[in-house]
Amino acid sequence: MSEQALILIVDDMPLNLQILGNILDKYKYKTALAQSGEQALNFIKKKLPDLIGCHDARDRWFYSM
């Protein structure tokens, strides 16, 4: 059996993370959650996900990256 794809979800709103995480969990995807661009970069340094889903890149918190 092949390893599941890892999806990193990035959003500064915890409710959005929870909703999308729950949806992906239903389909048996492995997920990791980050609430900021900084958290996402720290995660990526440790493990490169197969896919990164992020909130609108024009959002203010991405500018801190």
Secondary structure, DSSP 8 states (H G I E B T S, - for coil): -----EEEEE-S-HHHHHHHHHHHHHTT-EEEEESSHHHHHHHHHH---SEEEES-TTSGGGGG-
